[in-house]
Amino acid sequence: MKNQLPWIIFALMTAAQAAPADSGRLPPSELKPSQQQAQAAHLAAEVLRRYHYRAVPLDDALSERIFGHYLKSLDAEKLIFVQTDIDQLARFRTVLDDAILKEDLAAPFAIFNLYAQRVFERYAYARSLLREGFDFRQKEDYQFARDKEPWLKSEAEMRDLWRKRIKNEWLRLKLAGKDDKTIAATLEKRYDTAFKRIGRATNKDAFEIFMNAYTMAIEPHTNYMGPRAAADFDISMKLSLVGIGAVLTEKDDYVTIRELVPGGPAALSGQLKSGDRILGVAQGSGGPMTDIMGWRLDDTVALIRGAADSVVQLDVLPADAGPDGKHKLVSLIRKKISLEDQAARKTILTVSDGKAMHQVGVISLPAFYEDFDARRSGAQDFKSATRDVARLLDELKKAGVDSVLIDLRNNGGGSLKESIELTGLFIDKGPVVQQRDARGRITVERDTKAGVAWDGPLGVMINRASASASEIFAAAIQDYGRGLVIGAPSFGKGTVQAMINLDDVAKNDKLKFGELKLTVAQFFRINGGTNQLRGVKPDILLPVIGDAESFGESSYDNALPWIQVKAVDYSPAGELKSLLPVLLQRHEARVSKDREFRFLQEDIAEVNFQRKRNLVSLNEAERRKERDAQEARLASREARDDAGNSVRVRGEKDAGPVKNKAFRDDGLQAGERDLANELAAEKVDKTVKDVLLNEAARILADGADLLKPGAGFAARVKPARPLLPAQKSGPDAVRAGVL
């Protein structure tokens, strides 16, 4: 549908231009799509039509769904648009399909431009409120989550909502001990940052948001990635990049070094440290210096990265220098940086029941990473989650652990091949997962390697943020009876994605069009069931902070349904069901007497109560009373804790800390805290007790205790499995099996 489109766009542009401007800032400039973006959208539509698991025609019906997803992407909490805006934009509901097919993206860009204008207006109003102040004696509340609420009807209602929002931000800082002058300055800077953020938005931002609204309107796990986003995805999969080895952040308008990667060029140079500010970047030894003041962080990162063994020069203002301090020129040679902090890692927990000591080896795996290109090229040392876990298992065996716990909390997936090969470390050949393509053809993916790397007691720890490849692994371990699954029900993602390079499809010499991550298959357990929607149900459930209605596959309105296929033939590796009643009895008896576990359950109840209530008081006396009661409760805990540590749900995606002094609300947002203090707090954060992990280790120790050496569940050590050889894979345009 394309009738009346030109004058609709003109009307929206006129409305934006007529909007009042903040006296200290110019409204954001109008963004326009490029012809290249229009071509990329059309090509993506063709690929989606031909290859997606759920073929959906790009018509008016899909256009309406795209429209809804686009608005949600821009304004999920309904803090920007009012109902009159939605009524005005509703004329675009059935034209977005034509915008893609006719390679004319004026309509989606008009929506984004109106959004940017409204963001500008909201923060202009927020800043004006700082001059008026607030009366904290009034009895009123602020609703902090509005995603399920209707659009506000008028500008007057929106202004009242923003008044309450800013009042709450002021009150948080006031309760943290800040005086009015400091509060006003902090919020002024916060809103100025918001102005800059919307002012820096580019047509690439608008295009990617719109394209993801399109892809996700088809199915939740189909995404569009521009060239830069695709490069970042590759980095996250192979856990390496070429650069200087510095983590950057934006602070007080400066691109600032947050941390140095050990062993990277920046750290080895001895010339840079945390807090140093980068003012300029030059390519090569004699290249011109580019002033990056005011740049977006991602643009600066792209400028600093480059080819291996090339030279980059940085104009640096040292951390301890004032704004007019002396600069220094730092020359570095870019090298390959391994992101080891995102790789598999191990710890050993000692569990004692007063009679026996058990050593539980814990392997935390953040993702099923794999360097696709290195494996495809035949490299022998390619980065792989399975190879790293095999090495860690060998080290744990040498340390004499009794059992192994694979911690997959917050592991959102990754390589399908890695999930299969990782399962093979614990089973001796056999099917791991079934795949069904769009034509209904089912294939069985198998572990073909004889032998196992670990045949002793095994546990797998999951939570709601454990998805896809994590669910394949946990389900296979459960179906084989190979180990215990402990934790909370998983995400429920039962689909397989492939990466398709649109530039390869178009045979472009340069990167222009980006990539699609599109769903090409559905996976099923070897018992015939699927993890789709329902996830993996643990053998032993642990408490969890989280809202299944708003997070997980079942929260999507267009997720694939749960279905079942025939089971495949497989030989169980063990039988743990007979152990579960005793393990559950011991677990329940133990946690009923465990002070920290009781604290955890209390905090979960409090978080769930506050989430359901969805209101905070804006009356200072009431808020102080609530804060004092909370602090008294925490102080009582700390007084009874000889170690002085707090209890926290570590590993839960949306869990907050059970706060001691290091975690109490300071009212600040990311980037507003002193960098040294922020890093110190994060260091403390890593030392807090992980109650759920500790209990999972105790459950595994119980299992080892129930079956003495010589029984099927008892620890036995076999020679380590050799590292997996490099293997060839499919065509360059498709990297299949991303989960």
C-alpha positions in Angstrom: 0.0 0.0 0.0 1.6 3.2 -1.1 -1.1 5.8 -1.8 -0.8 9.1 0.0 2.7 8.3 1.2 4.4 11.6 0.2 2.1 13.9 2.0 2.1 11.7 5.1 5.8 12.0 5.4 5.6 15.8 4.8 3.1 16.1 7.6 5.4 14.3 10.0 8.4 16.4 9.0 6.3 19.6 9.5 5.2 18.4 12.9 8.8 17.7 13.9 10.0 21.1 12.7 7.2 22.9 14.6 8.1 21.3 17.9 9.6 23.6 20.6 13.4 23.5 20.8 15.5 23.6 24.0 17.3 26.9 24.3 20.6 25.3 24.9 20.5 22.6 22.2 19.6 22.3 18.5 17.1 19.6 17.6 18.5 16.5 16.0 19.0 16.8 12.2 16.7 14.9 9.9 18.1 11.5 8.9 17.7 10.2 5.4 18.3 6.6 4.0 20.9 5.8 1.5 20.3 4.0 -1.7 22.7 1.3 -0.4 20.5 0.7 2.6 17.4 0.5 0.4 19.1 -2.2 -1.7 20.3 -4.1 1.3 16.7 -4.2 2.7 15.3 -5.5 -0.6 18.1 -8.2 -0.8 17.4 -9.2 2.8 13.7 -9.6 2.0 14.5 -11.9 -0.9 16.8 -14.1 1.3 14.3 -14.2 4.0 11.5 -15.3 1.6 13.6 -18.1 0.1 15.5 -19.5 3.1 13.7 -18.7 6.4 12.3 -21.7 8.3 9.0 -19.9 8.6 8.3 -18.4 5.2 6.2 -15.3 5.7 5.1 -13.1 2.7 6.1 -9.5 2.9 2.7 -8.0 2.6 0.3 -5.6 4.4 -0.2 -8.1 7.3 3.5 -8.4 7.9 3.9 -4.7 7.5 1.5 -4.2 10.5 3.6 -6.5 12.6 6.8 -4.7 11.5 5.1 -1.4 12.5 4.4 -2.8 16.0 7.9 -4.2 16.5 9.4 -0.9 15.3 7.5 1.2 17.8 8.4 -1.3 20.5 12.1 -1.1 19.6 12.0 2.7 19.7 9.8 3.2 22.8 9.3 0.0 24.7 8.4 1.7 28.0 6.1 4.2 26.2 8.0 7.2 27.6 8.5 9.0 24.3 5.4 8.8 22.0 1.9 9.8 23.0 -1.4 8.4 21.5 -1.7 11.3 19.1 1.8 10.4 17.7 0.7 6.8 17.3 -2.5 7.9 15.6 -0.5 10.0 13.2 2.1 7.2 12.6 -0.7 4.6 12.1 -0.9 5.6 8.4 2.4 3.8 8.0 1.0 0.5 9.2 0.6 -1.1 5.8 3.2 0.7 3.8 6.4 -0.7 5.3 6.3 -3.7 3.0 6.3 -1.3 0.0 9.1 0.7 1.5 11.3 -2.4 1.4 10.2 -3.9 -1.9 10.2 -0.6 -3.7 13.5 0.5 -2.2 12.1 3.7 -0.7 12.8 3.8 3.0 11.3 7.3 3.5 8.4 5.9 5.7 10.5 4.1 8.4 12.9 7.0 8.5 10.1 9.5 9.0 9.0 7.4 12.0 12.6 7.5 13.4 12.9 11.2 12.8 9.7 11.9 14.8 11.0 9.6 17.5 14.3 11.6 17.7 12.5 14.8 17.9 10.3 13.6 20.7 13.3 12.3 22.6 14.8 15.8 22.3 11.6 17.4 23.6 11.4 15.0 26.6 14.9 15.7 27.8 14.5 19.5 27.1 11.5 19.3 29.5 13.5 17.2 32.0 16.2 19.8 32.1 13.7 22.6 32.6 12.4 20.8 35.7 15.8 21.0 37.4 15.4 24.8 37.7 12.0 24.4 39.4 12.8 21.8 42.1 10.5 19.3 43.7 8.3 19.0 46.8 9.1 15.7 48.4 6.3 16.1 51.0 3.6 15.2 48.6 2.0 11.7 48.6 2.5 10.4 45.1 4.0 7.3 43.4 6.0 6.6 40.2 5.3 3.6 38.0 8.8 2.4 36.9 7.8 -0.3 34.3 5.3 0.8 31.6 5.9 -1.7 28.8 2.5 -3.3 29.3 0.7 0.0 29.8 -1.3 1.9 27.0 0.2 4.9 25.3 -0.5 8.1 27.3 -3.3 10.1 25.7 -1.8 13.6 25.8 1.3 15.7 26.2 0.0 16.8 29.6 0.0 13.2 30.8 3.4 12.6 29.3 4.8 15.7 31.1 3.4 14.6 34.4 5.0 11.1 33.9 8.4 12.7 33.1 8.0 15.1 36.1 7.6 12.0 38.3 10.5 10.2 36.6 12.9 13.2 37.1 11.6 13.6 40.7 12.5 10.0 41.4 16.0 10.4 40.0 16.5 13.5 42.2 15.2 11.7 45.2 17.5 8.7 44.7 20.5 11.0 44.7 19.2 12.9 47.7 18.8 9.7 49.6 22.4 8.8 48.7 23.5 12.0 50.5 24.0 14.4 47.7 23.2 18.1 48.2 20.8 20.0 45.8 23.6 21.7 43.9 25.4 18.4 43.2 22.1 16.7 42.3 21.2 19.4 39.8 24.7 19.3 38.2 24.6 15.5 38.0 21.2 15.4 36.3 22.1 18.3 34.0 25.1 16.3 32.7 22.9 13.2 32.4 20.4 14.9 30.2 23.1 16.7 28.2 24.5 13.2 27.5 21.0 12.1 26.3 20.9 15.1 24.0 24.3 14.2 22.5 23.3 10.5 22.2 20.2 11.3 20.1 22.1 14.0 18.2 24.8 11.5 17.2 22.3 9.0 15.8 23.0 8.2 12.2 21.1 6.7 9.3 22.8 3.4 10.1 21.2 3.4 13.5 17.8 4.1 12.1 18.2 1.5 9.4 19.4 -1.3 11.7 16.6 -0.7 14.2 14.0 -0.8 11.4 15.6 -3.9 9.8 15.5 -5.8 13.1 11.9 -4.8 13.6 11.3 -6.4 10.2 13.3 -9.6 10.8 12.0 -10.1 14.4 8.4 -9.6 13.2 8.9 -12.9 11.3 10.5 -14.8 14.2 12.2 -13.7 17.4 15.7 -14.9 16.6 16.2 -13.6 13.1 18.3 -10.5 13.0 19.9 -8.0 10.7 23.5 -6.9 11.3 25.2 -4.0 9.6 28.9 -4.5 8.6 30.1 -3.2 12.0 27.7 -5.3 14.0 28.5 -8.4 12.0 32.2 -7.8 12.7 31.5 -7.5 16.4 29.5 -10.8 16.3 32.5 -12.5 14.7 34.7 -11.2 17.5 32.3 -12.6 20.1 32.4 -16.0 18.5 36.1 -16.3 18.0 37.0 -14.4 21.2 39.8 -12.4 19.5 40.3 -9.2 17.6 43.2 -7.1 16.3 43.8 -3.9 18.3 45.7 -2.4 21.2 44.1 -4.4 24.1 42.2 -1.6 25.9 38.6 -1.5 27.1 37.2 2.0 26.3 34.3 3.9 27.8 32.8 7.4 27.5 33.3 9.6 30.5 32.8 13.3 30.8 32.8 13.8 27.0 36.1 11.9 26.7 36.9 8.5 25.3 38.5 7.0 28.4 40.6 3.9 29.0 38.6 1.8 31.4 40.9 -1.3 31.6 44.0 -2.7 29.9 44.0 -6.3 28.6 46.9 -8.2 30.2 49.5 -9.0 27.6 48.1 -6.6 25.0 50.2 -3.8 23.3 48.7 -1.1 25.5 49.6 -2.9 28.7 53.0 -4.0 27.6 53.9 -0.4 26.5 53.8 0.8 30.1 52.6 4.2 28.7 48.9 3.9 29.3 46.7 3.3 32.4 43.1 3.2 33.5 41.6 6.7 33.3 43.8 8.0 30.5 41.8 10.0 27.9 42.2 9.6 24.1 41.8 12.8 22.2 43.1 11.8 18.8 44.0 8.8 16.6 46.5 8.7 13.7 47.2 5.8 11.3 50.8 4.8 10.8 53.9 6.5 12.2 53.5 9.8 10.3 49.8 9.9 9.6 47.6 12.9 10.3 46.0 13.0 13.8 42.2 12.8 13.7 40.5 14.7 16.6 37.9 12.4 18.1 36.5 14.8 20.7 32.7 14.4 20.6 32.9 11.1 18.6 30.7 8.1 19.4 32.5 5.4 21.2 32.0 2.8 18.4 33.4 5.1 15.8 36.5 5.6 17.9 36.9 1.9 18.5 36.7 1.3 14.8 39.4 3.9 14.1 41.8 2.3 16.7 41.3 -1.2 15.4 43.1 -2.2 12.3 45.4 -4.7 10.6 47.8 -6.8 12.6 51.3 -5.4 13.0 50.2 -2.0 11.8 51.0 1.2 13.8 48.4 3.4 15.5 49.2 6.6 17.3 47.2 8.0 20.2 47.0 11.6 21.5 46.5 11.0 25.2 45.6 13.2 28.1 46.8 11.4 31.2 44.4 10.5 33.9 46.0 12.8 36.5 46.1 15.8 34.2 43.6 18.6 34.0 41.7 19.5 30.9 44.6 21.8 29.9 47.2 19.4 31.0 50.1 18.2 28.9 49.3 15.6 26.2 51.5 12.7 25.3 51.9 10.8 22.0 51.7 7.0 22.3 52.6 4.8 19.4 51.5 1.2 19.4 51.6 -1.8 17.1 48.3 -3.6 16.8 48.3 -7.3 17.7 45.8 -10.1 17.9 44.1 -9.8 21.3 42.6 -12.9 22.9 39.5 -12.2 25.0 40.3 -14.7 27.7 38.0 -13.2 30.2 35.1 -14.3 28.0 36.4 -17.9 27.6 35.8 -21.0 29.7 37.4 -20.9 33.2 37.7 -23.3 36.1 37.6 -23.2 39.9 37.6 -25.9 42.5 35.1 -25.9 45.4 35.8 -27.9 48.5 32.6 -29.4 50.0 32.6 -30.9 53.5 29.7 -32.6 55.3 31.6 -33.1 58.5 32.5 -36.6 57.6 34.1 -36.4 54.1 35.7 -33.8 51.9 34.7 -33.5 48.2 36.5 -31.5 45.5 34.0 -30.2 42.9 35.6 -28.8 39.7 33.5 -26.0 38.3 33.8 -25.0 34.6 32.0 -21.7 33.8 31.3 -21.4 30.1 29.9 -18.0 29.0 29.2 -19.0 25.4 29.7 -21.8 22.9 32.3 -19.9 21.0 34.2 -21.0 17.9 36.5 -19.3 15.4 34.6 -20.4 12.2 37.1 -19.0 9.8 40.1 -20.5 11.5 38.5 -23.9 11.6 37.4 -23.6 8.0 41.0 -22.7 6.9 42.4 -25.8 8.6 44.2 -24.0 11.4 45.2 -26.5 14.2 44.9 -24.0 17.1 41.5 -22.4 16.4 39.6 -21.1 19.3 36.9 -23.5 20.5 34.8 -23.8 23.6 35.1 -27.6 23.4 38.9 -27.6 23.2 39.1 -25.2 26.1 36.8 -27.3 28.3 38.7 -30.5 27.3 41.9 -28.8 28.5 40.3 -27.6 31.8 38.9 -31.1 32.4 42.4 -32.5 32.1 43.7 -30.0 34.6 40.8 -30.8 37.0 41.5 -34.5 36.8 45.2 -33.9 37.6 44.0 -31.9 40.6 42.0 -34.9 41.8 38.4 -33.5 41.7 35.6 -35.9 42.6 33.0 -34.4 40.3 32.5 -31.7 37.6 29.9 -29.0 37.4 29.4 -27.2 34.0 28.0 -23.7 34.8 25.9 -22.5 31.8 24.0 -19.8 33.6 23.6 -16.8 31.3 25.1 -18.8 28.4 22.9 -17.7 25.5 24.3 -20.2 23.0 26.7 -20.0 20.1 27.9 -22.7 17.7 25.8 -25.7 17.1 28.9 -27.8 16.3 30.4 -26.8 19.7 27.3 -27.9 21.6 27.5 -31.4 19.9 31.3 -31.8 20.4 31.1 -30.6 24.0 28.4 -33.2 24.7 30.8 -35.7 23.2 33.3 -35.0 26.0 30.9 -36.8 28.4 29.2 -39.5 26.3 30.8 -42.3 24.2 29.4 -41.8 20.7 25.8 -41.4 19.9 23.1 -39.0 18.8 23.0 -35.5 20.5 20.3 -33.5 18.8 17.8 -33.7 15.9 17.3 -31.0 13.3 14.2 -30.4 11.2 14.5 -28.0 8.2 11.7 -26.0 6.5 10.8 -28.9 4.3 10.3 -31.2 7.3 13.4 -33.3 6.7 15.0 -34.5 10.0 18.7 -35.1 10.4 20.4 -36.4 13.5 23.6 -34.8 14.7 25.9 -37.2 16.4 29.0 -37.4 18.5 31.3 -39.7 16.5 34.4 -39.7 18.7 35.0 -42.8 20.8 35.8 -42.3 24.5 35.1 -39.5 26.9 37.1 -36.8 28.6 35.3 -37.2 31.9 33.1 -40.1 33.0 32.8 -39.2 36.7 29.9 -37.4 38.5 28.6 -34.5 36.4 26.2 -31.6 36.9 25.0 -28.9 34.6 23.8 -25.6 36.0 21.3 -23.5 34.0 19.0 -20.6 34.5 16.4 -18.7 32.5 19.2 -17.0 30.4 20.7 -20.4 29.4 19.5 -20.7 25.8 19.9 -22.6 22.5 23.3 -24.4 22.5 23.2 -24.5 26.3 19.8 -26.2 26.1 21.0 -28.7 23.6 23.9 -29.7 25.8 21.8 -29.8 29.1 19.0 -31.7 27.4 21.4 -34.3 26.0 23.2 -34.8 29.3 19.7 -35.2 30.9 18.4 -37.6 28.3 21.4 -39.8 28.5 21.2 -39.9 32.3 24.8 -38.7 32.2 24.5 -36.0 34.8 22.2 -33.9 37.0 20.7 -30.7 35.6 20.4 -28.1 38.4 19.0 -24.6 38.6 16.0 -22.9 36.9 14.1 -23.8 33.7 16.0 -22.5 30.7 15.1 -19.9 28.0 13.2 -22.2 25.7 14.9 -21.4 22.4 14.6 -24.5 20.1 15.7 -23.0 16.8 18.9 -23.0 14.7 20.2 -19.9 12.9 22.6 -19.5 9.9 24.7 -16.4 9.2 24.3 -15.3 5.6 26.6 -12.6 4.3 24.5 -10.4 2.0 27.6 -9.0 0.3 28.6 -12.6 -0.7 25.1 -13.1 -2.1 25.3 -9.9 -4.1 29.0 -10.6 -5.0 30.1 -7.3 -3.7 33.9 -6.6 -3.5 33.4 -4.4 -0.4 31.3 -4.7 2.8 28.1 -2.8 2.2 25.0 -4.8 2.9 25.8 -6.5 6.2 24.6 -10.0 7.3 21.4 -11.8 8.2 21.2 -14.3 11.1 18.1 -16.2 10.1 16.3 -19.2 11.5 16.8 -22.2 9.2 15.8 -25.2 11.3 14.2 -26.3 14.6 16.1 -28.7 16.9 14.6 -31.5 18.9 15.9 -33.6 21.8 17.0 -37.2 21.1 13.9 -38.3 23.1 11.7 -36.6 20.5 10.8 -33.6 22.6 11.8 -30.0 22.0 13.2 -27.2 24.2 11.1 -24.7 22.2 8.9 -22.6 24.6 9.2 -25.0 27.6 13.0 -25.0 27.9 15.0 -27.7 29.9 13.4 -28.5 33.2 16.1 -29.1 35.9 16.2 -32.3 37.9 16.6 -30.2 41.0 15.1 -26.7 41.0 16.8 -23.8 42.8 15.3 -20.4 43.6 15.4 -17.8 40.8 14.9 -14.1 40.4 13.2 -13.5 37.1 9.9 -13.0 35.4 9.1 -15.8 32.9 6.3 -13.6 31.4 8.8 -10.9 30.3 11.9 -13.0 29.6 12.3 -16.2 27.7 10.9 -17.7 24.5 7.4 -17.9 25.9 7.4 -14.0 26.3 7.4 -13.6 22.5 4.1 -13.3 20.7 5.4 -14.9 17.5 7.6 -17.8 18.8 7.4 -21.1 17.1 5.0 -23.6 18.8 6.0 -26.6 20.9 5.8 -29.9 18.9 7.3 -33.3 19.2 9.0 -35.7 16.8 10.0 -39.4 17.0 12.8 -40.3 19.4 16.0 -41.7 18.0 17.8 -44.8 19.2 20.3 -44.1 21.9 21.8 -46.0 24.8 21.5 -44.2 28.2 24.9 -43.7 29.9 23.4 -43.8 33.4 20.3 -43.8 35.5 20.0 -41.0 38.0 16.2 -41.0 38.7 16.6 -43.4 41.6 19.0 -41.0 43.2 16.7 -37.9 42.9 14.4 -38.6 46.0 17.4 -38.9 48.3 19.2 -35.9 46.7 16.1 -33.8 47.0 15.6 -34.8 50.6 19.2 -33.9 51.5 19.0 -30.6 49.5 15.7 -29.5 51.2 17.0 -30.5 54.7 20.2 -28.6 54.1 18.7 -25.3 52.7 16.0 -25.2 55.4 18.9 -24.7 57.9 21.1 -22.6 55.7 21.1 -18.9 56.8 22.3 -17.6 53.4 19.8 -19.6 51.5 17.1 -18.2 53.6 18.3 -14.7 53.0 18.3 -15.4 49.3 14.7 -16.6 49.4 13.7 -13.5 51.4 15.3 -11.3 48.8 13.6 -13.1 45.9 10.3 -12.7 47.6 11.0 -8.9 48.0 12.1 -8.5 44.4 9.1 -10.3 43.1 6.8 -8.2 45.4 8.4 -4.9 44.2 8.1 -6.1 40.5 4.4 -6.9 41.0 3.8 -3.7 42.8 5.6 -1.6 40.1 5.5 1.6 42.1 7.9 3.6 44.2 6.9 6.4 46.5 8.1 9.9 45.7 7.5 11.0 49.3 10.9 11.5 51.0 9.8 10.4 54.4 8.3 7.2 53.1 11.4 6.4 51.0 13.7 7.1 53.9 11.6 4.8 56.1 11.8 2.0 53.5 15.5 2.5 53.0 16.2 2.5 56.8 14.2 -0.7 57.2 16.2 -2.3 54.3 19.5 -1.2 55.7 18.6 -2.4 59.2 17.8 -5.8 57.7 21.1 -5.9 55.9 23.1 -4.7 58.9 21.6 -7.5 60.9 22.8 -10.0 58.3 26.3 -8.5 58.2 26.6 -8.6 62.0 25.9 -12.3 61.9 28.3 -12.9 59.0 31.7 -13.5 60.5 33.3 -13.1 57.0 31.6 -9.8 56.5 30.4 -10.9 53.0 27.1 -10.3 51.4 24.8 -12.8 49.9 24.0 -12.4 46.2 22.3 -14.3 43.4 25.3 -14.4 41.1 24.8 -15.7 37.5 21.1 -14.6 37.3 20.6 -12.3 34.3 18.3 -9.8 36.1 19.3 -10.4 39.7 20.3 -7.5 41.8 22.7 -7.9 44.7 21.6 -8.3 48.3 23.3 -5.1 49.2 26.0 -4.4 51.7 27.7 -1.0 51.8 29.4 -1.7 48.5 26.1 -2.2 46.7 23.7 0.4 48.2 21.9 2.6 45.7 24.0 5.7 44.9 21.5 7.1 42.4 24.1 7.1 39.6 24.1 5.6 36.2 26.8 3.9 34.1 29.5 6.3 33.3 28.7 8.7 36.1 30.7 7.1 38.9 34.4 7.6 39.6 36.2 5.1 37.5 38.6 3.9 40.2 35.7 3.4 42.6 33.6 1.6 40.0 36.4 -0.8 39.2 37.0 -1.4 42.9 33.3 -2.1 43.4 33.3 -4.6 40.6 36.3 -6.3 42.1 34.3 -6.7 45.4 31.3 -7.9 43.4 33.3 -10.8 42.1 34.1 -12.0 45.7 30.5 -12.2 47.0 29.2 -15.6 47.8 27.4 -17.4 45.0 24.8 -19.2 47.0 23.3 -21.1 44.1 26.6 -22.4 42.9 27.6 -23.5 46.3 24.4 -25.4 46.8 24.8 -27.0 43.3 28.3 -28.2 44.3 26.9 -29.7 47.6 24.2 -31.6 45.5 27.0 -33.0 43.3 29.0 -34.0 46.4 25.9 -35.8 47.8 25.6 -37.7 44.5 29.3 -38.8 44.7 28.7 -39.8 48.3 25.7 -41.9 47.5 27.5 -44.0 45.0 30.9 -45.1 46.3 33.9 -45.9 44.0 33.1 -48.7 41.7 29.5 -47.7 41.1 28.3 -46.1 37.9 28.1 -42.6 39.3 31.4 -42.6 41.2 34.4 -40.7 39.8 36.6 -42.5 37.4 39.5 -41.0 35.6 40.3 -41.8 32.0 43.0 -40.4 29.7 42.1 -37.0 28.3 40.4 -36.9 25.0 42.7 -35.5 22.2 42.0 -32.0 20.9 39.6 -31.9 18.0 41.2 -31.6 14.6 40.3 -28.7 12.3 37.5 -29.5 9.8 36.3 -28.0 6.6 32.8 -26.4 6.7 30.3 -25.0 4.2 30.4 -22.2 1.8 31.8 -18.8 2.8 28.4 -17.1 2.5 26.8 -19.3 5.1 28.1 -20.1 8.6 25.5 -22.6 9.7 24.6 -23.6 13.2 24.6 -20.4 15.2 22.3 -20.8 18.2 
